Amino acid sequence: MGGKVSEKKTGVQLESHMVIRRPLVTEKGVHASERLNAYTFEIHPLATKADVKKAVEHLWDVRVAEVRTQNRLGKPRRARVALGRTKSWKKAIVKLHDEDRISFF
């Protein structure tokens, strides 16, 4: 099973470790992982649902049942007189097969 996941129209090849940037360990995410067997990740902005599925299956050796993605827009922020924005990012919610689990700790 190779590490290469996809090649985009932009010519960018994403490896499995490039698609998944980091797991999102939040109170809501931990609840979803325990109750619904769904895990949340920050992913590369160019990654597709198919890329995320292949990457999770390759990195953790689990079976993925469903992938949902969200594009999260950055929020406006202010520091004294300087205006700015937080960065926009992409989020994936990955639901696994009932018998599979991912352990982050």
C-alpha positions as semicolon CSV with decimal commas, in nm:
position;residue;x (nm);y (nm);z (nm)
1;M;0,000;0,000;0,000
2;G;0,175;0,317;-0,120
3;G;0,190;0,643;0,065
4;K;0,084;0,858;-0,232
5;V;-0,279;0,953;-0,214
6;S;-0,362;1,178;-0,508
7;E;-0,242;1,420;-0,769
8;K;-0,448;1,735;-0,814
9;K;-0,498;1,950;-1,120
10;T;-0,251;2,189;-0,958
11;G;0,017;1,920;-0,979
12;V;0,038;1,877;-0,601
13;Q;0,089;1,520;-0,488
14;L;-0,034;1,457;-0,135
15;E;0,118;1,181;0,074
16;S;-0,087;1,019;0,352
17;H;0,101;1,209;0,621
18;M;0,041;1,537;0,434
19;V;-0,337;1,495;0,406
20;I;-0,396;1,461;0,781
21;R;-0,242;1,763;0,955
22;R;-0,348;1,684;1,312
23;P;-0,630;1,523;1,509
24;L;-0,868;1,769;1,674
25;V;-0,895;1,663;2,037
26;T;-1,180;1,872;2,175
27;E;-1,457;1,794;2,421
28;K;-1,707;1,759;2,138
29;G;-1,465;1,545;1,933
30;V;-1,389;1,309;2,222
31;H;-1,763;1,265;2,283
32;A;-1,817;1,183;1,913
33;S;-1,530;0,933;1,914
34;E;-1,663;0,752;2,220
35;R;-2,032;0,749;2,128
36;L;-2,038;0,758;1,746
37;N;-1,693;0,619;1,656
38;A;-1,627;0,940;1,458
39;Y;-1,292;1,120;1,471
40;T;-1,214;1,478;1,366
41;F;-0,898;1,594;1,190
42;E;-0,755;1,914;1,048
43;I;-0,671;1,827;0,688
44;H;-0,488;1,982;0,393
45;P;-0,709;2,236;0,210
46;L;-0,666;2,058;-0,125
47;A;-0,754;1,712;0,013
48;T;-1,076;1,546;-0,102
49;K;-1,296;1,300;0,087
50;A;-1,136;1,012;-0,105
51;D;-0,789;1,139;-0,007
52;V;-0,889;1,155;0,359
53;K;-1,036;0,804;0,351
54;K;-0,721;0,656;0,195
55;A;-0,493;0,846;0,433
56;V;-0,677;0,738;0,751
57;E;-0,694;0,376;0,633
58;H;-0,322;0,381;0,549
59;L;-0,197;0,559;0,864
60;W;-0,406;0,379;1,127
61;D;-0,497;0,052;0,949
62;V;-0,872;0,092;1,006
63;R;-1,181;0,074;0,784
64;V;-1,351;0,407;0,709
65;A;-1,729;0,406;0,670
66;E;-1,794;0,775;0,598
67;V;-1,610;1,106;0,558
68;R;-1,761;1,453;0,597
69;T;-1,563;1,771;0,533
70;Q;-1,605;2,136;0,629
71;N;-1,425;2,450;0,517
72;R;-1,387;2,667;0,828
73;L;-1,345;3,039;0,755
74;G;-1,103;3,249;0,958
75;K;-1,248;3,495;1,207
76;P;-1,166;3,866;1,220
77;R;-0,939;3,956;1,512
78;R;-0,794;4,278;1,644
79;A;-0,480;4,352;1,843
80;R;-0,491;4,715;1,955
81;V;-0,519;4,908;1,628
82;A;-0,407;4,629;1,389
83;L;-0,683;4,435;1,217
84;G;-0,629;4,079;1,101
85;R;-0,788;3,740;1,055
86;T;-0,722;3,392;1,183
87;K;-0,639;3,145;0,909
88;S;-0,908;2,950;0,725
89;W;-0,874;2,572;0,751
90;K;-1,040;2,246;0,648
91;K;-1,187;1,991;0,885
92;A;-1,281;1,626;0,829
93;I;-1,510;1,409;1,040
94;V;-1,427;1,044;0,976
95;K;-1,667;0,771;1,086
96;L;-1,508;0,428;1,125
97;H;-1,643;0,076;1,097
98;D;-1,807;-0,038;1,424
99;E;-1,521;-0,276;1,510
100;D;-1,236;-0,028;1,449
101;R;-1,094;0,234;1,688
102;I;-0,814;0,493;1,683
103;S;-0,621;0,560;2,002
104;F;-0,452;0,902;2,024
105;F;-0,335;0,868;2,385
